[in-house]
Amino acid sequence: MTTKKLATIAAALLISVAPAAAIINQPVHTVQAATQSQKGKVTLKKSFNGTVQVFNSKGNATITTQKVNGKKMTVASTVKSGSSFKYYGKPILIQGKKVDAKTSKNYHYTTASYVNIGKKRYIKSLNVSSMDGQNVLILSSNSRIYDKNGHRTTFNGLSLIPKYMLVKTPAKTHASTKNDVFYYFSNLSGSKKRSLNTTTIKGKPFYALGNGAYIYASNVGFVNGNTLYQASGTTTATILNKIHVLNNKLKSTSKLLKIGQKVKVDATKTTGEGDEAGLYFRIAGTKGKNAQYIYWGDDSEYGMDQESTTDEFQGNFNLDNHLAN
């Protein structure tokens, strides 16, 4: 889908009463002008360092001057994690900077959604744990909208919600069970697994948007700011750096995968321990002695690598969904 097409969709979202809206490659102030009177409350998720970074309307980190040991220092602007703020307008998409992969391997800036919390401050949607008291989703793919019978429909006049967007869901969460295909860790230590209630339509799990509208659960990358994992099945890997396919002993073969190439994967494999642990993904349809793998990268970075929301990618390829490892 073209950027022009997405921008058209975004404009429709902004003038509707949909739970979230997007705009791409257009000035953010035009969004604010149309929606300044619309406001609610967002709660931020807790972070390890207790803070959440603040950005301006162009998606650039803002800075402030503070005195440290009697000396003035320039530091990144932050707000307290876990706190609540009024938000203004609807979530927006801001186009990220393009980075030359040849000179900056494994580091990419791209589109991400942001929420305006006032005073020219924006926070990334990745840091939002709830909006207006509801759970929130960040999309990992452009998402068509369906009704309870699995037929394509519209939601407040829209038939598609763009990739990377933050949307609310009336669905509730529960402690994960063996029957849940998707789950996330709800605490910082990663000891509590939770899943968002799904609706099964034609044998596949969907998340509700409200008013009888649904999207594929597989099109969601985050729930309440937490990485969503897929317990089983396949997903698509999009290659970011040239890499060789590996055999079942994880030895390099002559087969080379190029940047932008897409490969289906269906399982993970980890070698080493601690900081030396490496993460590999098995190419779907290969098994046993004929199994083939591709090397993702540092296992400790997995789950904190979503380029659409963190701007930083630690792995050799992007995944439509995070397979459980």
N, C-alpha and C positions, 0 to 999 in steps of 0.2 A: 504494500500500500504506500502511496506517495505521501510526502510531507504535506503537500497542498491538500490532499484528501483528508489527512488527519487534522489539519488546521480547521477545515470546514466542520468536521465532526466536533472539534473542540468548541468552536463558536456556538454550536447548537447546545452543547452541554452548559455553557455559561449562561444562556438565557432561559434554560429550563429549570425545573426544580429537582433535577437529579442529584444524588448524594455527592457527586464529585464532578469536576470539570477539568479540561485540559486546554492548553494552547501551546503551539509550537512555532518557534521562529517569529514571534510577534512580541512587541513590548509588553511587559507585565502590567504597566500602568493602565493599559486599556482594559485589562481584566478587572483591576481594582475599581475603575470608574463605573463599570457595569454592575459590580456586586458589592460595593463598599458597605451597603446597609445590611448585607447578609452576614450574620455572625453567630457563632455558637461556642462550644468549648471543646478543646482537645486536651487530653492527658498524655504526657510523655512517658515512655517506658524508662525504667531504671537502667543506668549504665555503670560500668565498672569504676569509672573515675568520678561519677556523680554529676557530670555536666553534659550538656548537649551543645554542639557548635551552632553558631548563628551565621546566616548568610544574607546577602542583599538580594535585590530583585533580579540581578543578573546571574545569581547562583555562585557568586564569589564570596569567600569567607570574609567576614567583617573583623576589624581589629579595634582594640581599645588601649588606652594608655593607663598603666597602673604603677604605683610606687612599690618597689620590692627592695627591702633593706635600704630604704631611703633614696633609691635611684628609680628614675622613671624608665619603665620598660613597655614595649609594645607587645601585646599578647592577643590571642584570638578571643573574640567575643563569645561568651557562652551563657546559657541559662541552666537552671538546676534541673537535673533529670528527675522524673517522677512527679514533677509539678504540673499544674493545669493552667491553661491560658485561654483567653478568648481568641478566636480566630476570625479573620475578616476575609470575605469573599470565599471562593471555593478553592480546593487544591489545584495547583497549576503545574504544567510541565515546563521546565526550562531546558533549552538545548545546551548541552555541555560543549566544552572545547574539544576540538579534534587534536589528538596527539599522534605524531609520526611514529608508527610502530617500529620503524627501522632504528630510531634513536632512543626510543623509550619502551623497550620490551616489557611486556606484561603490565603496562600502566596505561589506562585508557580513561578518558572522560567521555561521558555520554549523557543522554537525557535522563532527568530524574524529576520526581514530583516534589513539590514544596508546599508548605502551609504558611500563610501570612499571620503572624501573631501580634501584629501591630508595631508601631514605632519603627517602621521600615525594617523589621526583622522577619526573616524567613527561616524555617527549620525544615530539614528533609523529612519526608513522610516516613522514612525508615524509623524515625524516633517516636512516632505516634503509636500509642497503645490503645487509645479509644477516641472516638469522635462523637460528641453528643450522647455519650453513654453507650454507644454501640461498638462492637468489634469492627476492626478495619482490615482491609485487604490491599495489597499492592500487586498489581497484575504483572505477570511475566511474559504475557503475549497479548496481542490484540484480541479482544474477547467479544464474540457474537453473543447476543442475548436470546434466551429461549424461554418458552412457557413450560408449564408442568407436563405437557405432552411431548416435549422435545422438538416443538416447531419453532422456527425463528420468529421472533417478535420484536417489539420495540419497548424501550423503557423511557418514559417521558419523551417520546419522539425519536429516540436514538436506537439504532440497530447494532451499534458496536461501541465499545469503550476502549480507548487506546492503551497500548502497552505502557507500563511504568506508572499508570495512574493509581491514586489512592481512592478507594471507595468504601463506603460503610456497608455493613451487613447486619440484618436483624438476627442472624443465626447465633445460637449460644454455643459455648464451648463445654467440653467434658474431659475427664481423665481418659487418655487414650487406651484403647483395647486392641486385641489382636485382629479385630475386624476392621480397624481403621486403616485406610490406605495412606492417608496423609496425617502428619503430626508435626508439632513444633515443641521446642523447649520453652516453658513459660517462666523459668527463673534463670538467674545469671550462672548458677553452678551447673546447669544442664541436667538436673536430676528429676525434673518434673515434666513429663510428656503430656501434652494436651492436644485435642483435636477439635476442629470446628464441626458442628453438626452439618451433615450433608443431606441432600435430597437425591434419591436414586431415580434417574430418568433414563429409560431405555437401557438399563444395566450399568450406567455410568454415574459417578458422583458429581453433583452440582452444588454450588453455594448460592444461597438466596440473596437477592438484592432488595426484595420487598415488592409489593404490588404484583405478585405473581410472576416476577422476572427472575431468571437464573443464569449463571455462567458456569462453564466447566471448571471444576476444582483444579484440574491440571493446568489451567491458565493463570493460577495464582502462585506468586513466589514468596510472599510473606503474609503472616497473620499477626496482627498487633505488633508489627515491627520485628517479628521473629522469623527466621528462615523456616520455610515449610519444606519438610522432607517427604519423599515418596518411598513407602516401605518396600514396594516391589514393582515389577513391570519394566517398561523401557522409557527412555527419554532421548532427546536429540542433543548432541554435542556439536557446537559450532567452533571450528578451529580458529584460534587467535594467533598462534605462532606455528611455523613449519615444524612438524614433528614426524618421527618415524613410527610406524606400527610396530608393536613388540610381539614376540611369540609367547607361548605359554610359560616360558622360563624368564619372561621379561627381558629378553635379548632383542636388540634392534634388528629389524628386517629391512629389506630394500624398498619397501612400500612407503612412500612419503605422502603425508597429508598436507595440503596447502591451506593458507589462510582463507577463511570463508567457507571451506568445505564442511558439509554436515554429515555426521555419522551417528547412527543409532547405537546406544549402549544400554546394557541391562544388568550389570552387577559391578561391584567394586572389589578391590584387593589392596591391602595395606602391607607395606614392608617396613621393617625397622621399628624403633620406639622413640617416644618423646620428640625432641626437635629433629631427629633423623628420620622420622616416619614419612614415607612417600605414599601417595595415593594414585591408584591406577583404575581405569575403567575398562571393562570387557566389552568388546564390540558385539553387539547383539547377533545371535545366530551362530556364534562360535563357542565351542565347548571342549572340555578335556584337553587332549594333546593338540587339538587344532584351535584352541582358544587363542584369541588375539586381544591385545590390550593397547591402550594409549595412556601416556603418563600425564596426570593432571598437575601434580606439584606437591607442595608441602601439605601434609594431611592436617596439620594444626590450623591452617588457614581456611580449610573447607567449611562452608557455612557462613563465612564472613567475607565472601568474595563477589557479591552481586554487583556487577559493574554499573548497573542502572541506578543504584542507590548509594553506593559508597564511593563511586568514581574510581575505585581501585580494584584491579583484578589480579589475583595472585596465581591463577592457573593458566594452563596452556590452551584451555578451551572453555567456552561458556556452555552452560547446561540449561535447557528449558525448564527442567525441574531437578531439584537436588535429590539424587537417589540416596537412600540410607547407606551409611558406610560403617 
